[in-house]
Amino acid sequence: MKASTHALALIGALALAGTAQAQEFQPKEKGLLMLNVRATAISPTADDAITTAAGAPTGLHVDVGDDYKPSLGLSYFLTDHVAVEVIATTSQHTIKAQGPATDVTVHKTWVLPPVVSLQYHFAPAAKVSPYVGAGVNYMLFHSGKDQNGFKVELDDGFGYALQAGVDVAVKGPWSANLDVKKVFFETDAKINGGALKSKVKLDPWVLSVGFGYKF
């Protein structure tokens, strides 16, 4: 993860530590709905080679920029310990071609990456309640804008995600939340009709901090 992501993690940890002494709170339980509103950092790890249509190396690689956006997560508890969460946000990313003497923006795109995960909550009745999860996501690229004379095509598709997080009770139905996801997704990128191409492993880290409300 990049420095900005580490900074957000530290801020989230400090915020959660400050709420750990909460007294009266609503525990997690079967049938409960929980809405989390979060500030989210999306940090792709793409660093893949750009080749010619025939597969010859160009000396260039793909760089995909970070973004920071609000996000929503809605969880439904099937049992006291098991929940299904749907996460929704949209983010914008700058795609560059980089090399020894090259650093040029080729495309900017919005991404809609909903994630559905099955979670296990270790201590649903405790004030500090960690969880892990795994699920699937779908990457939908939209509203893209080509840059500097390049034309870029990106394939939509399915990936999968791993998740870990913690809820800390504040008071009543309110809680603080820290959530980390690793999304695994690969897309085929074509530049200028396929004259250049890359198989891009986006594989973003998705780090979120925020507050939850139980219904």
C-alpha positions in Angstrom: 0.0 0.0 0.0 1.1 3.6 -0.7 2.0 6.2 2.0 -1.3 7.9 1.7 -3.1 4.6 2.5 -0.9 4.0 5.5 -1.8 7.4 6.8 -5.5 6.7 6.4 -5.0 3.5 8.3 -3.3 5.3 11.2 -6.1 7.9 11.3 -8.7 5.1 11.4 -6.9 3.2 14.1 -6.7 6.3 16.3 -10.3 7.1 15.8 -11.3 3.5 16.8 -9.1 3.6 19.8 -10.8 6.7 21.1 -14.2 5.0 21.1 -13.2 1.8 22.7 -14.5 2.8 26.1 -18.1 3.1 25.0 -20.6 1.7 27.5 -24.2 1.2 26.2 -24.5 -0.2 22.8 -26.6 -2.4 20.5 -24.9 -5.8 19.8 -24.9 -7.5 16.4 -27.5 -10.3 16.0 -29.5 -12.3 13.6 -31.9 -10.3 11.4 -30.0 -7.0 12.0 -29.3 -4.5 9.2 -26.2 -2.4 9.5 -25.4 0.6 7.3 -21.7 1.8 7.2 -20.9 5.2 5.7 -17.2 5.4 5.0 -14.4 7.5 3.6 -12.5 5.2 1.2 -9.1 5.1 -0.5 -8.8 2.9 -3.6 -5.2 2.1 -4.4 -4.5 -0.1 -7.5 -1.2 -1.9 -7.7 -1.0 -2.2 -11.5 2.6 -2.2 -12.9 2.1 -4.4 -16.0 4.1 -4.4 -19.2 2.8 -2.7 -22.4 3.5 -4.7 -25.5 2.9 -4.4 -29.3 0.0 -6.3 -30.9 2.5 -9.1 -31.7 3.6 -9.3 -28.0 7.0 -7.5 -28.4 8.1 -5.5 -25.4 7.9 -1.7 -25.6 9.8 -0.8 -22.4 6.7 0.8 -21.0 4.4 -0.2 -18.2 1.0 0.7 -16.9 0.5 3.0 -13.9 -3.1 3.5 -12.4 -3.6 6.3 -9.9 -5.3 6.2 -6.5 -8.6 7.9 -5.7 -10.5 8.8 -2.5 -14.3 8.7 -2.4 -17.2 8.1 0.0 -18.7 4.6 0.0 -21.6 2.7 1.5 -21.8 -0.8 2.9 -25.1 -2.5 3.8 -24.9 -5.7 5.9 -27.7 -8.2 6.7 -27.0 -10.7 9.6 -28.1 -14.2 8.6 -27.0 -15.4 12.1 -25.4 -13.6 15.0 -22.0 -14.4 13.4 -22.6 -14.5 9.7 -23.6 -11.5 7.5 -23.8 -10.6 3.8 -22.5 -7.2 2.9 -23.0 -5.2 -0.3 -20.5 -2.4 -0.9 -21.0 0.4 -3.4 -18.9 3.3 -4.5 -17.5 4.8 -7.7 -14.0 6.1 -8.3 -12.0 7.9 -11.0 -8.5 6.8 -12.0 -5.8 8.2 -14.2 -4.0 5.7 -16.4 -0.4 6.4 -17.5 2.1 4.8 -19.8 5.5 5.0 -18.0 9.0 4.1 -19.0 12.7 5.2 -18.7 11.9 8.5 -20.6 8.2 8.4 -20.7 5.4 9.4 -18.3 2.3 10.2 -20.3 -1.4 10.1 -19.4 -3.4 8.0 -21.9 -6.8 7.7 -20.3 -9.0 8.7 -17.4 -11.9 6.5 -16.4 -14.6 6.1 -13.7 -15.0 2.6 -12.2 -18.1 1.1 -10.6 -16.8 -1.8 -8.5 -19.6 -3.3 -6.3 -18.5 -6.0 -4.0 -20.8 -8.6 -2.3 -19.1 -10.5 0.5 -19.9 -13.1 3.1 -18.6 -12.1 6.5 -17.9 -13.9 9.8 -18.1 -11.7 12.9 -16.0 -13.2 15.7 -17.6 -11.3 18.7 -21.0 -10.0 17.7 -22.0 -9.1 21.3 -18.7 -7.4 22.2 -17.9 -3.7 22.0 -14.9 -4.5 19.8 -16.1 -6.8 17.1 -13.7 -7.9 14.4 -14.7 -9.7 11.2 -13.3 -11.3 8.0 -15.0 -11.8 4.7 -14.7 -13.0 1.1 -16.7 -12.3 -2.0 -17.0 -11.3 -5.6 -16.9 -8.0 -7.4 -17.7 -6.6 -10.9 -15.5 -3.9 -12.4 -17.6 -1.7 -14.7 -15.6 1.1 -16.5 -17.6 4.1 -17.6 -17.4 7.7 -18.7 -13.8 7.3 -19.8 -11.9 10.1 -21.5 -8.9 9.5 -23.8 -5.9 11.7 -23.3 -3.0 13.0 -25.5 -4.1 11.4 -28.7 -4.5 7.9 -27.4 -7.6 5.7 -27.6 -7.9 3.1 -24.8 -10.4 0.2 -24.4 -10.8 -1.6 -21.1 -12.7 -4.8 -20.6 -15.3 -5.1 -17.8 -15.5 -8.3 -15.7 -15.7 -10.2 -12.5 -13.1 -10.5 -9.8 -13.0 -11.6 -6.2 -12.2 -9.9 -2.9 -10.9 -10.7 0.6 -11.9 -8.5 3.6 -11.0 -7.8 7.2 -12.3 -5.2 9.6 -13.5 -4.2 13.0 -16.6 -2.5 14.4 -16.2 -0.6 17.7 -19.4 0.3 19.6 -19.9 4.0 20.3 -23.4 4.3 21.8 -26.8 2.8 21.1 -26.9 1.7 17.4 -23.8 3.7 16.4 -20.4 2.2 15.8 -17.0 3.2 14.3 -15.7 1.0 11.5 -12.3 0.3 10.0 -12.4 -2.0 6.9 -9.7 -3.3 4.5 -10.3 -5.2 1.3 -8.0 -6.6 -1.3 -9.7 -6.9 -4.7 -8.2 -9.2 -7.3 -9.1 -8.2 -10.9 -7.4 -8.3 -14.3 -8.5 -6.5 -17.4 -7.3 -6.5 -21.0 -6.4 -3.0 -22.2 -6.1 -2.1 -25.8 -4.4 1.1 -27.0 -5.1 2.7 -30.4 -7.2 -0.2 -31.7 -4.8 -2.9 -30.3 -1.6 -1.5 -31.7 -0.4 -1.6 -28.1 -1.9 -3.8 -25.4 -1.5 -4.9 -21.8 -3.0 -7.4 -19.4 -3.5 -5.2 -16.4 -3.8 -6.6 -12.9 -5.5 -3.8 -11.0 -5.7 -5.7 -7.7 -6.5 -2.6 -5.6 -6.3 -2.2 -1.9 -9.5 -0.6 -0.6 -9.2 1.0 2.8 -12.1 2.6 4.5 -12.9 4.3 7.8 -16.3 5.5 8.9 -19.4 5.0 11.1 -22.1 2.4 11.2 -25.8 2.4 12.2 -27.8 -0.7 13.2 -31.4 -1.1 12.3 
